[in-house]
Amino acid sequence: MESIEKRVGDYLCEKHLTLATAESCTGGNIAGLVTSVPGSSQYFKGGVIAYANEVKTSVLGVDEETLSRYGAVSEQTVREMLRGVMDLMKVDCAVATSGIAGPGGGTIHKPVGTIWIGAAMDGEIVTFMQSGDSGRELNVDHAVNCALNLLLKLLAD
């Protein structure tokens, strides 16, 4: 069975589209998986690991008001991360993540395992909130796969 990163790459090549990533809690793992595919330089332009809020605002253009009102772990922040990385990298598609991978950092309202994930293409943005704590490594792995699945759905439509 073909891997998700290979399927994403095949779609991007077939449609002559480019991709960038904006990652917080996944720490570059999406970009790493995408670039593990031979030939990914044809469609992958780069990524921003925006672990700190200052990077979200200064590099990706996330509004400080968004962070103050909704927090870094929010649908609104991920949407702005997507728009920001698409503008920055001049790409057709993007994926973004922001969440609490664990084991610490959770709150009552946003427990460990809460991760917002988004994908964007052609002005369309889809988002998903992953919840449930499976441990840091699995939380990140699930978010990476979810991000690529969201993108795959956009590409297949």
ABEGO torsion letter per residue (X at the ends): XBBAAAAAAAAAAAAGBBBBBBBBAAGGAAAAAAAABBGAAAABAEBBBBABAAAAAAAAGBBAAAAAAAEABBAAAAAAAAAAAAAAAGBABBBBBBBBAOABGBBAABBBGBBBBBBBBGGBBBBBBBBEBAEAAAAAAAAAAAAAAAAAAAAAX
